[in-house]
Amino acid sequence: MTGTPPAPDLPEGLTVEALQQLCVRFATEAARFIRDERPERVGVAATKSSETDVVTVMDRRSEELLHRLIQQARPDDGILGEEGADVAGTSGLTWVIDPIDGTVNYLYEVPAYAVSVAVVVGDAHSQGGWVPVAGAVADPSLRLVHHAGRGRGAWTGPEDPASGDEPLRLSVSGEDRLGRTLLATGFGYDPQVRARQAEVLLRVLPLVRDIRRIGSAALDLVRVAEGSVDAYAETGLNAWDLAAGWLIVLEAGGVVLGAGEGEASAPGKALTVAAGPALAPEVRRLFVTTGDAAG
């Protein structure tokens, strides 16, 4: 299964194309902000789940910017974000945002972080209860924005449309053998979770070509969509980590799977696997059978 189902019903007069354009605009503005307004020394405002999981001042300022942009354009929509300043909506649409995905990379000036913006239908707080309709992942370091809308394909274009560079359509890798698979993954911040993930990778590493740990789930999913890695698998992801990237992979011809059946088949905390249609079930089986789906 490589295609995405038709977009769910939207509020009257609203199109997927219009939502996709808003995702691109919001993500691009926030990406410019975190790059161009970055202080010489980024302050650590708080910790999240552990001492290794930081919230920077810029994280919060980027979230505030995204909230303003969304509420100005779509005041009746809900907002769900990583930093917890959620907004209840009445339109049936929810914006799922990550103001800086790859916060530790941003803190250390490692050029692998992004802004992720998606709009979804359904209950964004529940596993398997929502689907993305449009999304964008903006990469401030490369000045690129990756985006998709249901039924409209997945694309990468310049941050500045006036640059003259044409958007490129994305397509996942055609690799179908584990032994030739370049696999992206990531690690949680809880020490016990990290220990379990490391144990799984000890078993997975001999079975694939190699493993990459980039530090941004949104960019990992984009790399699957563009074919620069063959697959991605990670536990512990939240809606804001994967909403935009999930749709970008689907619209690039890929498959995104969870750990089990029914509601558990949707990507999320238990497991998120993204790859081409031939490879995705093999990667999922590899992680489920080694126990990583337990998180």
Secondary structure as a PSIPRED ss2 file (coil, helix, strand):
# PSIPRED VFORMAT (PSIPRED V4.0)

   1 M C   1.000  0.000  0.000
   2 T C   1.000  0.000  0.000
   3 G C   1.000  0.000  0.000
   4 T C   1.000  0.000  0.000
   5 P C   1.000  0.000  0.000
   6 P C   1.000  0.000  0.000
   7 A C   1.000  0.000  0.000
   8 P C   1.000  0.000  0.000
   9 D C   1.000  0.000  0.000
  10 L C   1.000  0.000  0.000
  11 P C   1.000  0.000  0.000
  12 E C   1.000  0.000  0.000
  13 G C   1.000  0.000  0.000
  14 L C   1.000  0.000  0.000
  15 T C   1.000  0.000  0.000
  16 V H   0.000  1.000  0.000
  17 E H   0.000  1.000  0.000
  18 A H   0.000  1.000  0.000
  19 L H   0.000  1.000  0.000
  20 Q H   0.000  1.000  0.000
  21 Q H   0.000  1.000  0.000
  22 L H   0.000  1.000  0.000
  23 C H   0.000  1.000  0.000
  24 V H   0.000  1.000  0.000
  25 R H   0.000  1.000  0.000
  26 F H   0.000  1.000  0.000
  27 A H   0.000  1.000  0.000
  28 T H   0.000  1.000  0.000
  29 E H   0.000  1.000  0.000
  30 A H   0.000  1.000  0.000
  31 A H   0.000  1.000  0.000
  32 R H   0.000  1.000  0.000
  33 F H   0.000  1.000  0.000
  34 I H   0.000  1.000  0.000
  35 R H   0.000  1.000  0.000
  36 D H   0.000  1.000  0.000
  37 E C   1.000  0.000  0.000
  38 R C   1.000  0.000  0.000
  39 P C   1.000  0.000  0.000
  40 E C   1.000  0.000  0.000
  41 R C   1.000  0.000  0.000
  42 V C   1.000  0.000  0.000
  43 G C   1.000  0.000  0.000
  44 V E   0.000  0.000  1.000
  45 A E   0.000  0.000  1.000
  46 A E   0.000  0.000  1.000
  47 T E   0.000  0.000  1.000
  48 K C   1.000  0.000  0.000
  49 S C   1.000  0.000  0.000
  50 S C   1.000  0.000  0.000
  51 E C   1.000  0.000  0.000
  52 T C   1.000  0.000  0.000
  53 D C   1.000  0.000  0.000
  54 V E   0.000  0.000  1.000
  55 V E   0.000  0.000  1.000
  56 T E   0.000  0.000  1.000
  57 V H   0.000  1.000  0.000
  58 M H   0.000  1.000  0.000
  59 D H   0.000  1.000  0.000
  60 R H   0.000  1.000  0.000
  61 R H   0.000  1.000  0.000
  62 S H   0.000  1.000  0.000
  63 E H   0.000  1.000  0.000
  64 E H   0.000  1.000  0.000
  65 L H   0.000  1.000  0.000
  66 L H   0.000  1.000  0.000
  67 H H   0.000  1.000  0.000
  68 R H   0.000  1.000  0.000
  69 L H   0.000  1.000  0.000
  70 I H   0.000  1.000  0.000
  71 Q H   0.000  1.000  0.000
  72 Q H   0.000  1.000  0.000
  73 A H   0.000  1.000  0.000
  74 R C   1.000  0.000  0.000
  75 P C   1.000  0.000  0.000
  76 D C   1.000  0.000  0.000
  77 D C   1.000  0.000  0.000
  78 G E   0.000  0.000  1.000
  79 I E   0.000  0.000  1.000
  80 L E   0.000  0.000  1.000
  81 G E   0.000  0.000  1.000
  82 E C   1.000  0.000  0.000
  83 E C   1.000  0.000  0.000
  84 G C   1.000  0.000  0.000
  85 A C   1.000  0.000  0.000
  86 D C   1.000  0.000  0.000
  87 V E   0.000  0.000  1.000
  88 A C   1.000  0.000  0.000
  89 G C   1.000  0.000  0.000
  90 T C   1.000  0.000  0.000
  91 S C   1.000  0.000  0.000
  92 G C   1.000  0.000  0.000
  93 L E   0.000  0.000  1.000
  94 T E   0.000  0.000  1.000
  95 W E   0.000  0.000  1.000
  96 V E   0.000  0.000  1.000
  97 I E   0.000  0.000  1.000
  98 D E   0.000  0.000  1.000
  99 P E   0.000  0.000  1.000
 100 I E   0.000  0.000  1.000
 101 D E   0.000  0.000  1.000
 102 G C   1.000  0.000  0.000
 103 T H   0.000  1.000  0.000
 104 V H   0.000  1.000  0.000
 105 N H   0.000  1.000  0.000
 106 Y H   0.000  1.000  0.000
 107 L H   0.000  1.000  0.000
 108 Y C   1.000  0.000  0.000
 109 E C   1.000  0.000  0.000
 110 V C   1.000  0.000  0.000
 111 P C   1.000  0.000  0.000
 112 A C   1.000  0.000  0.000
 113 Y C   1.000  0.000  0.000
 114 A E   0.000  0.000  1.000
 115 V E   0.000  0.000  1.000
 116 S E   0.000  0.000  1.000
 117 V E   0.000  0.000  1.000
 118 A E   0.000  0.000  1.000
 119 V E   0.000  0.000  1.000
 120 V E   0.000  0.000  1.000
 121 V E   0.000  0.000  1.000
 122 G E   0.000  0.000  1.000
 123 D C   1.000  0.000  0.000
 124 A C   1.000  0.000  0.000
 125 H C   1.000  0.000  0.000
 126 S C   1.000  0.000  0.000
 127 Q C   1.000  0.000  0.000
 128 G C   1.000  0.000  0.000
 129 G C   1.000  0.000  0.000
 130 W E   0.000  0.000  1.000
 131 V E   0.000  0.000  1.000
 132 P E   0.000  0.000  1.000
 133 V E   0.000  0.000  1.000
 134 A E   0.000  0.000  1.000
 135 G E   0.000  0.000  1.000
 136 A E   0.000  0.000  1.000
 137 V E   0.000  0.000  1.000
 138 A E   0.000  0.000  1.000
 139 D E   0.000  0.000  1.000
 140 P C   1.000  0.000  0.000
 141 S C   1.000  0.000  0.000
 142 L C   1.000  0.000  0.000
 143 R C   1.000  0.000  0.000
 144 L E   0.000  0.000  1.000
 145 V E   0.000  0.000  1.000
 146 H E   0.000  0.000  1.000
 147 H E   0.000  0.000  1.000
 148 A E   0.000  0.000  1.000
 149 G E   0.000  0.000  1.000
 150 R C   1.000  0.000  0.000
 151 G C   1.000  0.000  0.000
 152 R C   1.000  0.000  0.000
 153 G C   1.000  0.000  0.000
 154 A E   0.000  0.000  1.000
 155 W E   0.000  0.000  1.000
 156 T E   0.000  0.000  1.000
 157 G E   0.000  0.000  1.000
 158 P E   0.000  0.000  1.000
 159 E C   1.000  0.000  0.000
 160 D C   1.000  0.000  0.000
 161 P H   0.000  1.000  0.000
 162 A H   0.000  1.000  0.000
 163 S H   0.000  1.000  0.000
 164 G C   1.000  0.000  0.000
 165 D C   1.000  0.000  0.000
 166 E C   1.000  0.000  0.000
 167 P C   1.000  0.000  0.000
 168 L E   0.000  0.000  1.000
 169 R E   0.000  0.000  1.000
 170 L C   1.000  0.000  0.000
 171 S C   1.000  0.000  0.000
 172 V C   1.000  0.000  0.000
 173 S C   1.000  0.000  0.000
 174 G C   1.000  0.000  0.000
 175 E C   1.000  0.000  0.000
 176 D C   1.000  0.000  0.000
 177 R C   1.000  0.000  0.000
 178 L H   0.000  1.000  0.000
 179 G H   0.000  1.000  0.000
 180 R H   0.000  1.000  0.000
 181 T C   1.000  0.000  0.000
 182 L E   0.000  0.000  1.000
 183 L E   0.000  0.000  1.000
 184 A E   0.000  0.000  1.000
 185 T E   0.000  0.000  1.000
 186 G C   1.000  0.000  0.000
 187 F C   1.000  0.000  0.000
 188 G C   1.000  0.000  0.000
 189 Y C   1.000  0.000  0.000
 190 D C   1.000  0.000  0.000
 191 P H   0.000  1.000  0.000
 192 Q H   0.000  1.000  0.000
 193 V H   0.000  1.000  0.000
 194 R H   0.000  1.000  0.000
 195 A H   0.000  1.000  0.000
 196 R H   0.000  1.000  0.000
 197 Q H   0.000  1.000  0.000
 198 A H   0.000  1.000  0.000
 199 E H   0.000  1.000  0.000
 200 V H   0.000  1.000  0.000
 201 L H   0.000  1.000  0.000
 202 L H   0.000  1.000  0.000
 203 R H   0.000  1.000  0.000
 204 V H   0.000  1.000  0.000
 205 L H   0.000  1.000  0.000
 206 P H   0.000  1.000  0.000
 207 L H   0.000  1.000  0.000
 208 V C   1.000  0.000  0.000
 209 R C   1.000  0.000  0.000
 210 D E   0.000  0.000  1.000
 211 I E   0.000  0.000  1.000
 212 R E   0.000  0.000  1.000
 213 R E   0.000  0.000  1.000
 214 I C   1.000  0.000  0.000
 215 G C   1.000  0.000  0.000
 216 S C   1.000  0.000  0.000
 217 A H   0.000  1.000  0.000
 218 A H   0.000  1.000  0.000
 219 L H   0.000  1.000  0.000
 220 D H   0.000  1.000  0.000
 221 L H   0.000  1.000  0.000
 222 V H   0.000  1.000  0.000
 223 R H   0.000  1.000  0.000
 224 V H   0.000  1.000  0.000
 225 A H   0.000  1.000  0.000
 226 E H   0.000  1.000  0.000
 227 G C   1.000  0.000  0.000
 228 S C   1.000  0.000  0.000
 229 V C   1.000  0.000  0.000
 230 D C   1.000  0.000  0.000
 231 A E   0.000  0.000  1.000
 232 Y E   0.000  0.000  1.000
 233 A E   0.000  0.000  1.000
 234 E E   0.000  0.000  1.000
 235 T C   1.000  0.000  0.000
 236 G C   1.000  0.000  0.000
 237 L C   1.000  0.000  0.000
 238 N C   1.000  0.000  0.000
 239 A H   0.000  1.000  0.000
 240 W H   0.000  1.000  0.000
 241 D H   0.000  1.000  0.000
 242 L H   0.000  1.000  0.000
 243 A H   0.000  1.000  0.000
 244 A H   0.000  1.000  0.000
 245 G H   0.000  1.000  0.000
 246 W H   0.000  1.000  0.000
 247 L H   0.000  1.000  0.000
 248 I H   0.000  1.000  0.000
 249 V H   0.000  1.000  0.000
 250 L H   0.000  1.000  0.000
 251 E H   0.000  1.000  0.000
 252 A C   1.000  0.000  0.000
 253 G C   1.000  0.000  0.000
 254 G C   1.000  0.000  0.000
 255 V E   0.000  0.000  1.000
 256 V E   0.000  0.000  1.000
 257 L E   0.000  0.000  1.000
 258 G C   1.000  0.000  0.000
 259 A C   1.000  0.000  0.000
 260 G C   1.000  0.000  0.000
 261 E C   1.000  0.000  0.000
 262 G H   0.000  1.000  0.000
 263 E H   0.000  1.000  0.000
 264 A H   0.000  1.000  0.000
 265 S H   0.000  1.000  0.000
 266 A C   1.000  0.000  0.000
 267 P C   1.000  0.000  0.000
 268 G C   1.000  0.000  0.000
 269 K C   1.000  0.000  0.000
 270 A C   1.000  0.000  0.000
 271 L C   1.000  0.000  0.000
 272 T E   0.000  0.000  1.000
 273 V E   0.000  0.000  1.000
 274 A E   0.000  0.000  1.000
 275 A E   0.000  0.000  1.000
 276 G C   1.000  0.000  0.000
 277 P C   1.000  0.000  0.000
 278 A C   1.000  0.000  0.000
 279 L C   1.000  0.000  0.000
 280 A H   0.000  1.000  0.000
 281 P H   0.000  1.000  0.000
 282 E H   0.000  1.000  0.000
 283 V H   0.000  1.000  0.000
 284 R H   0.000  1.000  0.000
 285 R H   0.000  1.000  0.000
 286 L H   0.000  1.000  0.000
 287 F H   0.000  1.000  0.000
 288 V H   0.000  1.000  0.000
 289 T H   0.000  1.000  0.000
 290 T C   1.000  0.000  0.000
 291 G C   1.000  0.000  0.000
 292 D H   0.000  1.000  0.000
 293 A H   0.000  1.000  0.000
 294 A H   0.000  1.000  0.000
 295 G C   1.000  0.000  0.000
